[in-house]
Amino acid sequence: MNRDTYTVTHSVFLRLLALITCIAFVSLWTQITGLAGKNGILPASTFLELVAQRFGWQRYWLIPSLCWLNSSDLFLQSLCAGGAVLSLLLFAGRFQATILFLLWAFYLSLCAVSRDFLAFQWDVLLLETGFLAILLVSQQRIARLLLYWLLFRLMFSSGMVKLLSEDPTWRNFTALNFHYETQPLPTWIGWYAHQLPSWFQKISTTIMFGVELLIPFLIFLPRRFRLTACCSLIGFQILIFVTGNYCFFNLLAIALCLLLVEDAHWPEWIRKRFQQSAIPHAWSIWPVRVAASILFFLSLVELSGTLHLAKYWPQSIVQIYRVVAPFRTVNGYGLFAVMTTTRPEIVIEGSNDGTE
């Protein structure tokens, strides 16, 4: 087998993306009414009415959402249900480009009206990955390079924001003394990780910086280096997964890492299963190249902002980035720039006699 082919890899990636997207839609389906329904915490209908009153026709660009057609509870649930069904069709390999676009549009629509509840990094990562996957269906090599670049930005930005924040816990390597306890949803394994001695936490922090700041550069090097990056980053994501709950973030990051694996490195049974699942090159290469160039350029603008270098861009370039920002096709990444060192908890108490 040609060691430079990625047919099997792309097929595996798209099916993993389908499963992850299905998880996202099904999970949201059970919550959307309480979050953004008519009587929810942040009603989508009320939000859209206020935006329409203030921005007029600009609202369709500032808040790109199918919910402008209908923002009822039933419609919100239908978007979630439709996304789950489309994800299963994507897993089956049917009409991939069309389905990927619809999945992106459905999830973007829900993110736009759910606001705080779908403003996490895994939500925008799913949108950006899904949009680039549309290009992967047509022009594999170009889209794969953009997905490599996305993985690089995801990891490298996560390390840089910690350094640039000048947070003392990151600077003195004590951040992991607090992280496992103060992260949003620690797992039971996270409790044991929190009990590890301080010297071990400092070593872990040092390794983490190495994984986030150095390993990403291996993504763009020859085969053995890419495999090293793949194994290192997947191992890192597994450690995060077992100590904290970050929705589908770790699964999606692992799926991106698997794009670094060439067909020849997959087990034989996987190669036999997906070898014939070649993705047709349906579109002309030039429109894809233009779209890819624009996305890459905008991602440079975004990354420069993360690195506090945006001031060196002309204001007109920054404005272009702001114009396309509502569509979430290029996003900034970097969790825990400032480590939370305490965990305040709300305690709810009751009394039968009104005194004790």
N, C-alpha and C positions, 0 to 999 in steps of 0.2 A: 504493500500500500504506500502511496505517496505520502511522505511525512508532512507535507506542506498543505494538505487539504483540511478543510474545516466543515465539511458537509454534515458529518455526524454531530460535531460540536454545536453547530447552529440549530440542528433539529432538537437536540437535548435542551439547549438554552431556551428555545421558544416554548417547549412543553413545560419546563420549569417556570417560565414567566407566566404561562397560562394558569398553572396551579396557584402561584403566588397571587395573581390578580383575582382568581376565584376566591381565595381566602380573604382578600381585602374587601371584595364586594359582599360576600356572605356575612362577614363580621359586621360591616357597616349596616347591612340590611336589618339586623336585629336591633340596631340602636338609632337609626336615622330619624324615626318619628319623635323619639324623646329628645334628640339633639337639635334637629332643625325643622321639625314638624310645626304645624300651626300652633300647638300648645307646648312646643318644645322649649329648651333652654334658650336657644338663639334662633327664633323662627325665621326661616328662609323668606317667607312671603313678606314679612315686615321689613326685613333688610332690603329686599329688592324694591319695595315701594319707596323707601327713603333714598336709595341710590337713584331711582328714576326721577324723583322730584328734584334732586340736586344736579344731576349730570345730563339729563335729557338723553339724546341719541348716543352720547359718549358711553352710556352705561353698558352697551353691548360689547364694547372693546375692553373697558375697565373690569367688567365682571363677565367674562366669557362663560356662559352657562345655558344649557337647554332649558333650565328652569325659568327663563324669561317666557317660555311658551306656557308653562304651567308649573306652579310651585306648591301644589296640593300635596298632602301626605301620600296619597296614592301614587302620584307621579314620582316622588322621591323614592318610594319603595320600588316602583317599576324600573327606575334607573339601576338600582342595586340588583334587582332580579335579572334585568336584561344583561347587566355586566357579568353576572354569574353564568348565565347561559352562554353568552358569547365566549367566555373563558373556556368553557368546555368544548365549544366548537373549535377554538384555536388549538386546544390540546389534540383534537382529532385531526388537525392539519387542514382545515377547510377555510378557503377564502382568507388566507392569513393577513394580507395587507389591509383589506377592508375591515376585517374584524379588529385588528390592532388599532386602526384609526378610530373605530367606534368605541373601543374600550378606553382609549385616551380621552375621547370627547365626553364619555359618560362620567369618568372619574374626575376629570377637570370640572365638569358641571357641578358635581357634588362638592368638590373641594372649594369652589368659588363661593357657594352659599353656606357651607358648614363652617367656614372661617376658622376659629380657634381649634375646632375639633379635628380638622384635617389640614393643619398647618405644620405638621411635623416633618422632619427630614425624610422619613420613609415614604411619606405621601408624595413629596415632590420628586424623590428618587424614582418612585414607580412611574410617575408621569414622564420624566425625562427618559428613563429606560424604555418605556413603552413607545414613545415617539421615535426614538432611534431604531427600535426594532422594526418599525415600518420600513425604514430604509434597508434594514438587513434582509428583508424579503426580496428586495430588488437587486441591490448592489452589495454583495456580502463583504468584500474587502474594505470598502470605504466605511460602511457602517460599523464593521468590527473594530476598525481603528478608532472611530468616535467613541465606541463603548469602552475600549481600552483607556482612552483619554478621560472618560467619565469615571472609571474605576480609579485612575490615578488622582483625579481631583477630589474624589470622595475621601480617599485615604490620606493624601498629602495635606489637604485642607484641615482634616481633623487633627493632625499633629501641629500644624502651623498656628491654628487659632489658640491652642493652649500656650504656645510660646509667646505669641504676640499679645495675649491678654495681660501678661505680666502678673498673673495670679501667683501668689507666693507658694501655694501648695504644689503647683506644677514646677516652679523654679527650684524648690528644695526637695522634690521627689517624694512628697508625703501625701499626694492627692489620693492615692489608693487606700490610705488609712481611713478615708471618709467615704469613698465612692460607693462601696458595696452596701453601706447602710443608708446613704442619702439619695441613691438613684431612685427614680420614680417607682419601679416595681421590682424589687429584688426577689430572687428565687430562694428556695431553701438552701441551695448550694452556695448562694451569695452570702448567707449567714456564716457558713464555715469559712469562706474566703475572707470575711471581715475579721475573723479570729486569728489570722496568720500574723506572725511577728512583724514588727515595723521594718526590719532589715529586708525581709522577703518582699514587702510591699514596695520598697525603694528599688529593689532589683527588677520587680515586675514593671514598675513605671519606666525604668530605663529601657527594658525590652520593648515596651509599648511604643516609646518614641522611636526606637529603631524600626519597628514594623511600620509605623505610620509615616515616617519621614524618609527612610532609606529604601525599604523594600519596594515602594511604588515605582522607583526608577528602573527596576528590573523588568517591569512590564514591557518596555520598549527595546529590550536587548534580545539576543538570540535565544534559541529554544530552551536550553538548560536553565538559563536565568529566568525565563518566563515561568517554567515549571516550579522553580524555587519560589518565585513570587506567588504563584497559585497556591502552593501548599502552605506557605507562611501565612498568607492572608486568610485562607479558609480556616486554618488552625486558630487564628486570632478571633475570627467571627464565632467559631464554636465556643471558645472560652467566654466571649461576651454573652452568647446565647444561654449558656448554662448558669450564668450568675445574675442575669437580668432579663427582663421581658421588654423587648422593643418591637413588638408587633411582628411584621414580616420583614423588618429591616435586615436582619442577619441572613435570612434566606435569600433575599434579593441580592445582597452583596456577594454571597457564595455563588449564585447563578452568574453574576458578572465575572467572578474569578474563573469559572469553568470555561469561559471563552478563551482563556489562555492555553487550553489543552488542545493539541492537534488530534486528528482522527486516529492516528496510529497508536496513541497512548490510551485509548478507551479499551475496556475489556472486549473480547471477541463477541460476546452475546449482545452487547450494546451496538457494536459496529454492524452486526447482521441485522439488528432490528431497525436501525436508522440509516443504513448505507444508501438505501434506495429513496430516501426522503429528500432528495435534492430540491433546493428552493429555486424556482425559475427566476431568471433575470428578465423581469417583465417590462421594466421601464428603461427609457433611454438614460445613458450614463451621465449626460451633461446636466440635466435638471437635478440629479442626485448630487453631483459634484458641487453645483452652485449652492444647494441647500446645505450640504455638509460644510462648505466653506463659511457660510453665514453662521451656522451653529458653532463652529470652531472659533470663529472670530469673537462672537458674543461670549463664549465661555472664557476666552482670554480676558475680556473686560470684567466679567464676573469674578474670575480668580484674582485679578489684580485688586479688586475691591476687598476680597477676603484677606489679601496680604497687605492691605493698607497702601496700595499703590495706585488707586483709582485717580488720584489728583494729576497723574502724568498723562492721562488721556484727554483729548480735546472734549470740551463740554458737549459738542454735537454728537460724539460717539457715545458718551454716557447717556445722552438723551435717547438715542436709538435703542440702547439696552433697556431703558425704562419703559419704552413704548411696547416692546415685545414681552416684558416681564410678566404681565398677567396670564400669559399662556403657559408659563411654567415649563418651557422646553429647555431652558438653561437655568440652573439653580446653584445657590451657594450651599456648602456643606461644612460641618465641623461641630460635633457635639461636645458639651462640657468644657467650653472655653474657660469658664470660671467654675471651680469646684465648690459645690455646696457643702458646708462643713457641719451643719446641724439639720435635724429632721423634725421640725415642729409637727405635731399631730393634733387634730381636732378630737376632743374627748366629749362624747355625748352622754350626759347623765340624766337619770330620772328619779323620781321619788313617789312613793305611794302616799305618804302622809304630808307632803309639801314642806317638810322640814329636813329630814335626813336624806 
